[in-house]
Amino acid sequence: MRSYTLFSLLSVIAFTATISCSDKASEEVNKYKELYQEIIAVHDEVMPKMGELNKLSKTLKEETDSVSSSHTGILDSLKLSHTTMMDWMKDFSEKFPYGTDPLQKTTEELQRDIELLKTEREEVNKMRDLIEESMAKAQKAISEK
């Protein structure tokens, strides 16, 4: 009888520990997914603007070539915006390959990736701001001609 009681007690302790770890892991997975989706939402907001960014760049380049106007700084900003987007996408996809399942990660891996995602969130927001600012400057320069 004593071994049965000890077994029951150990079973309850193991079950409680599993639930506690599972809850912690679940919180980590949810945080990972939340950050990941937030980052992808910013990317998805900015990506469609890349075509317009390229058109603005082409228009300003033609103006600069034809009338010797000086839009070099704005053109450089548009080029930097484009390069920043391409570099960010490459870097992000290497760190977080498409189809990666956070449920397959250990708690330690999730915690590490959550910290990386926080940094990526800052980077993607800076990229968005850079793109929007350079496009606004280009649109203003084109409208002032």
Sequence and secondary structure as in RCSB ss.txt:
>XXXX:A:sequence
MRSYTLFSLLSVIAFTATISCSDKASEEVNKYKELYQEIIAVHDEVMPKMGELNKLSKTLKEETDSVSSSHTGIL
DSLKLSHTTMMDWMKDFSEKFPYGTDPLQKTTEELQRDIELLKTEREEVNKMRDLIEESMAKAQKAISEK
>XXXX:A:secstr
 HHHHHHHHHHHHHHHHHHHHHHHHHHHHHHHHHHHHHHHHHHHHHTTHHHHHHHHHHHHHHHHHHH    HHHH
HHHHHHHHHHHHHHHHHHHHS TT  GGGS HHHHHHHHHHHHHHHHHHHHHHHHHHHHHHHHHHHHHT 
